[in-house]
Amino acid sequence: MAKKSVDTKKQTKFLITVEEQNILRVAAAIKNESMAEFCRNVVMQQAYNIVKKFKSSKGS
């Protein structure tokens, strides 16, 4: 019997304007990434920076 595969990736939807979507599309094309990959990378970098800043302020 075939094993059931489990997809660990989740989809998150953002409500953005057409203008914002165009900006994201251009930025993703410049970085040669898909729009989804580009958005994920930007969000993860921002989240990482916030956590890093929070941890450093707690340690002081």
C-alpha positions in Angstrom: 0.0 0.0 0.0 1.2 3.5 -0.8 2.0 5.7 2.2 0.0 8.9 2.5 2.2 11.9 2.0 2.0 14.8 4.4 2.5 18.3 3.1 4.1 20.4 5.8 3.9 23.6 3.8 1.0 25.9 4.7 -0.4 28.6 2.4 -0.9 32.1 3.8 -2.9 34.7 2.0 -2.3 38.5 2.2 -4.8 41.1 1.1 -2.8 43.5 -1.1 -3.6 46.1 -3.7 -3.0 45.7 -7.4 -0.2 48.3 -7.1 1.4 46.4 -4.2 1.2 43.1 -6.2 2.9 44.8 -9.2 5.7 46.0 -7.0 6.2 42.5 -5.5 6.1 41.0 -9.0 8.8 43.3 -10.3 11.0 42.8 -7.1 10.6 39.0 -7.4 11.6 39.2 -11.1 14.7 41.3 -10.3 15.7 38.7 -7.7 14.8 35.9 -10.3 12.4 34.2 -7.8 8.8 33.3 -7.9 6.5 35.9 -6.2 5.6 33.3 -3.5 9.2 32.5 -2.8 10.2 36.2 -2.8 7.4 37.1 -0.3 8.2 34.1 1.9 11.9 35.1 2.0 11.1 38.8 2.8 8.6 37.8 5.6 11.1 35.3 7.1 13.9 37.8 7.1 11.7 40.4 8.8 10.6 37.9 11.4 14.2 36.8 12.0 15.2 40.5 12.5 12.4 41.1 15.0 13.2 38.0 17.1 16.9 38.9 17.0 16.3 42.4 18.1 13.9 41.2 20.8 16.4 38.7 22.2 19.2 41.3 22.3 17.0 43.8 24.1 16.0 41.2 26.7 19.6 40.3 27.3 20.6 43.9 28.0 
